[in-house]
Amino acid sequence: MCGFVGFIEEKDENTEKVVHAMADQIVHRGPDHGDYFVGDLASLGFRRLSIIDLSTGNQPIYNEDKTKVLVYNGEIYNYKDIRADLLDKGHQFSTKTDSEVLLHGYEEYGKEILNKLRGMYAFVIWDITAKKAFGARDIFGIKPFYYYMKGDTFLFASEIKAFLPHPKFEKELNIDRLPEYLSFEYIPNEQTMFKNVYKLLGGHCFTYENGKLNIEKYFDIEYKIDDEKPLEYWVETIEKTFQNSTAAHEISDVEVGCFLSSGVDSSYVATEMTKINKMKAFSVGYVEEKYSELPYAEEFAKTIDLDIYTKKVSAKEFFDIASVVQYHMDEPLPNPSALPLYFVAQTAAKQVKVVLSGEGADELFGGYNYYQEPLEFENYQKLPLFLRKGVSACAKRLPPMHGKHFLVKGSLPIETRFIRNNYVFDQNERQKIMAHPVKAPDPSVLTKPYFDKVKKLDDVTKMQYVDIHSWMLFDILQKADKMSMANSLELRVPFLDREMLKVAMQIPARYRVTKQATKLALRQAAIRQLPPKTANKKKLGFPVPLNDWLKQDEYYQRVKDTFNKDYAKKFFNTDYALQLLEDHKAGKSANMKKVWSIYCFLLWYEEFFIKR
């Protein structure tokens, strides 16, 4: 695990100094070692967190004749099998690392090596002779990859902040993307909040040659539903495949631990891990016991004989770390669960270098409660569209009452009513909150292309597909990587594995989500390993007492002071923002998500445009 930086431009007297400075920006991703390649046309920097082949696994790494050089962030779990194949084909290795396997694999197979990889990765290979760069990001987008392109300047790195020291990097706010942020809490495509900085999306690769960038999608998630097999078959298949995946994800030359909440996903991971080794688990809760999942986690840890290390977060700690979290995120991300994730990663990093976690299970196997919504609307949606529209129009004129939301939302097609689990600011509200509204499409326009790719499938599957390509990629995996690496900790996700994906893409919707249960097949597999109390526990997400804290004078005042700063007025109608805060404090309306989204954007802006 590591972080890398690089750029392609003619070498000059400052080149070495610049690439060192860029790598220094992300030293938290790799505090164990740093090294560099400075060529006539390309320069690469690397920071290493030593996990496999501790003595000889440093990067940048070269092929036999030193015509190709690689920097890489991630883990390839099947690298030993690929290595054996490459040895049979005559390749010579100087290390036992997965990074060298990746480099020789590219030599042998070109971009087709990507279809052989089981793991998480982002990398760049520079061909010194051909003067060509090739790079890629894993199929889910677990590991980050950013690039900056303006004119003849091409920079790339594991984190955006690495671009700051480069003399040709022009730091500019991408203000046109603010409406998307206000609706989604992230930018739901390859763009970022920095002008000319882009994300390489999951399952994509690129070549850069003669000043031209060519991006190509090398992997697409395709559902191949198998309606013939019974539930029991899928339960057994999940059980066997997940056992294999967990074992593969434990490959390491250092100690591996796990995150543990009260939910089924992390509990299932922990249980499988304890079959192999005695394990350390890490959990986070709050001083406010009613929000804390620690009692559940501690009880479960005793049940399966885990050593558990815990952290209780106070309101002061939460607010004090908020700016640091936004800095490490690179882009504003107001998901409150990022902060407890930072603290549990900090706790784990004192004991281990690697943890396994349960991200991805909900998106692949149907774990969110809102996936049940299409089943609730099923009979209503059988009515003719014109009739539903008429009912909706009438319902909108009614005062707040039970059933109004059902009649209005149920009249809409899935492409319109679902962009993610919920809007923060809808199209009308974001016009009110922005100081200078910019023309932007309805949020549903940005998710419709994903719906179009699965238009023949059921609504539950459509929602999962959209979440995998947006919510999971731009929120869940973003905060998982950034919060763990901020603390020099590698986080692995055994649910997000090629073999697990193959299984998930075949399971019929009726075995994923019913009116009574979510993650049906996965829960049935977990029941065989976990206490029923844990396996059947309703999903809580990552509960945070932020709703209450924002009503307390001290933290209400912190937010209010930030809303009143001069730079806040550049972006927001601060009178409206302050009213949202006042109404929340008074209990008139639940505005926590809206208030926190504005606040986090302002903290992020201060970190990158005022402090730096």
Stockholm file with secondary structure:
# STOCKHOLM 1.0

chainA/1-612         MCGFVGFIEEKDENTEKVVHAMADQIVHRGPDHGDYFVGDLASLGFRRLSIIDLSTGNQPIYNEDKTKVLVYNGEIYNYKDIRADLLDKGHQFSTKTDSEVLLHGYEEYGKEILNKLRGMYAFVIWDITAKKAFGARDIFGIKPFYYYMKGDTFLFASEIKAFLPHPKFEKELNIDRLPEYLSFEYIPNEQTMFKNVYKLLGGHCFTYENGKLNIEKYFDIEYKIDDEKPLEYWVETIEKTFQNSTAAHEISDVEVGCFLSSGVDSSYVATEMTKINKMKAFSVGYVEEKYSELPYAEEFAKTIDLDIYTKKVSAKEFFDIASVVQYHMDEPLPNPSALPLYFVAQTAAKQVKVVLSGEGADELFGGYNYYQEPLEFENYQKLPLFLRKGVSACAKRLPPMHGKHFLVKGSLPIETRFIRNNYVFDQNERQKIMAHPVKAPDPSVLTKPYFDKVKKLDDVTKMQYVDIHSWMLFDILQKADKMSMANSLELRVPFLDREMLKVAMQIPARYRVTKQATKLALRQAAIRQLPPKTANKKKLGFPVPLNDWLKQDEYYQRVKDTFNKDYAKKFFNTDYALQLLEDHKAGKSANMKKVWSIYCFLLWYEEFFIKR
#=GR chainA/1-612 SS CEEEEEEESCCCTTHHHHHHHHHHTTGGGCBSEEEEEECSSEEEEEEECCCSSTTTCCSSEECTTSSEEEEEEEEETTHHHHHHHHHHTTCCCSSCCHHHHHHHHHHHHGGGGGGGCCEEEEEEEEETTTTEEEEEECSSCCSCCEEEEETTEEEEESSGGGGTTCTTCCCCBCGGGHHHHHHHSSCCSSBCSBTTEEECCTTEEEEEETTEEEEEECCCCCCCCCCSSCHHHHHHHHHHHHHHHHHHHTCCSSCEEEECCSSHHHHHHHHHHHTTSCCEEEEEEESSGGGCCHHHHHHHHHHTTCEEEEEEECHHHHHHHHHHHHHHHSSCCCCTTHHHHHHHHHHHHTTCSEEECCTTHHHHHTCCGGGGHHHHSTTGGGSCHHHHHHHHHHHHTSCSCTTHHHHHHTTSCHHHHCSSSCCSSCHHHHHHHBSSCCCCCCHHHHHHHHHHHTTTSCHHHHHHHHHHHTHIIIIIHHHHHHHHHTTTCEEECTTSSHHHHHHHTTSCGGGTCCSSCSSHHHHHHHHTTSCHHHHTCCCCCSCCTHHHHTTSHHHHHHHHHHHTSGGGGGTBCHHHHHHHHHHHHHTSSCCHHHHHHHHHHHHHHIIIIICC
#=GC SS_cons         CEEEEEEESCCCTTHHHHHHHHHHTTGGGCBSEEEEEECSSEEEEEEECCCSSTTTCCSSEECTTSSEEEEEEEEETTHHHHHHHHHHTTCCCSSCCHHHHHHHHHHHHGGGGGGGCCEEEEEEEEETTTTEEEEEECSSCCSCCEEEEETTEEEEESSGGGGTTCTTCCCCBCGGGHHHHHHHSSCCSSBCSBTTEEECCTTEEEEEETTEEEEEECCCCCCCCCCSSCHHHHHHHHHHHHHHHHHHHTCCSSCEEEECCSSHHHHHHHHHHHTTSCCEEEEEEESSGGGCCHHHHHHHHHHTTCEEEEEEECHHHHHHHHHHHHHHHSSCCCCTTHHHHHHHHHHHHTTCSEEECCTTHHHHHTCCGGGGHHHHSTTGGGSCHHHHHHHHHHHHTSCSCTTHHHHHHTTSCHHHHCSSSCCSSCHHHHHHHBSSCCCCCCHHHHHHHHHHHTTTSCHHHHHHHHHHHTHIIIIIHHHHHHHHHTTTCEEECTTSSHHHHHHHTTSCGGGTCCSSCSSHHHHHHHHTTSCHHHHTCCCCCSCCTHHHHTTSHHHHHHHHHHHTSGGGGGTBCHHHHHHHHHHHHHTSSCCHHHHHHHHHHHHHHIIIIICC
//
